[in-house]
Every structure is written in C-alpha cells, then in structure tokens.
Amino acid sequence: MPDIAIVDYGMGNLHSVANAISAVGGVSAIVSNPRELNEYEKIILPGVGAFSDAMLRLENTGLAEALTGNVRAGKSILGICLGMQLMCLSSEEGGEITSGLGWFDAHVKKIPALNVKIPHIGWNSLRFNRSGQILDGLQDNLDVYFVHSYRVECNDDADVLAWCDYGEPFAAMISRGKLCGMQFHPEKSQRAGLTMMKNFVESSRC
C-alpha cells in the first residue's frame, strides 16, 4: 500500500516526482480524489503553471478543502515549485491578487529584475537559514535546479528554511512543523534533490 499521495490537479510533473520517490525507496500513488487523501500518511503537492488556475482547480475539485483538512490532521505535506507557492496566503501573479491555501504567512510576488533574467532558470546554490530534518546529510551551498518567475516572501523569516541569492535573497525553502515547500525542483536536482526526497520519505517532520 503506498503511503505517499502525489496530488493530481492537472498541473504538475507527477510522474517525475513519483519516479524520484521510488528511486529513494518510497511508495507513492497519484491521487485526484480528495476523499482518498485521508488514506495516506504523507502528501506531495507539485505544480507547474499559473497560480490562479491552480487554485481554481484545487477549489473546484474539493482538493483545497481536503488538503487543509489533512494539514489540521497533522499530515506531512511537501509543496514543490508552484505547490510551495500555493501554500501561501496569496499571489500577485497575473496582475491580480489570488488567495492561496493560507498555510504560511507569506505572499507570492514577481521576482524583481535586478540585473537578472526572468524567469529564473538553472542551477543556483542554497544558503541554509536553520536546520531541518529534510536537510539531513546535506551541506550548505549545495546547488539545486530552479524554474520560476515568482517568489515567496515570508512575513516571518523563521519560516524560511533556506535562501537563494538571485539578484537578492529569496526564500528557496520554507517549513513549519510537518509542512515544507521547495521553490526548486528536487526531482531535477540530482543527488541533493534525491537526498531531500529520501528525508521527506523517512522523516516525521520537515
């Protein structure tokens, strides 16, 4: 029986995430039925695309309500790329403010064009803000792979697990309790990303 649900709401590279979980010894299932999420110990919320479209799909399918219910139940949940942004209070993507799932006191804003190319695509290093189980076995300044035009801005820096410098520092990882978000793609980040996925599979917290 799989113990990790990968949420399918039509906007994520689901199979590459599932392959990464399998590569580190985990067992996952792609889940689109909100009621089925309750059957899993851990949940991964991936995502590629527009914030507003993603929230509309989550709300219309009942997945938004089910996900928040699983947060209240104390489940471990990992958000990847857009999935991390959806965990926040809101996003300004598209020129309008769209409400998110609201699990973190944070907002999603456009990356400022401070002598850097937008979107941010490629390998950049992480600077750890504090320790976390998902970082076990990893050293500061490791490289991971990013593809994004918007970034998360936390109202409390204590929620930031790791920073990345791109023009200026931004939150590359956020965490609190059993919730964790990664702006980069761990499934595309080779050994470092797979180590994080393994830690998520094996750890009780982020």
SULQUIFEN-V916708 format. One record per helix or strand of 2 or more residues. SS is the DSSP state (H for helix, E for strand). FROM is the first residue (numbers start at 1). TO is the last residue. If there is no record, write none. Layout:
BEGIN
((SS,FROM,TO) (SS,FROM,TO))
END
This chain:
BEGIN
((E,4,7) (H,14,23) (E,28,31) (H,34,39) (E,42,45) (H,51,61) (H,63,72) (E,76,80) (H,82,86) (E,88,91) (H,93,95) (E,98,99) (E,104,110) (E,120,128) (H,133,135) (E,143,148) (E,150,154) (H,157,159) (E,160,165) (E,169,176) (E,179,182) (H,186,188) (H,190,202))
END
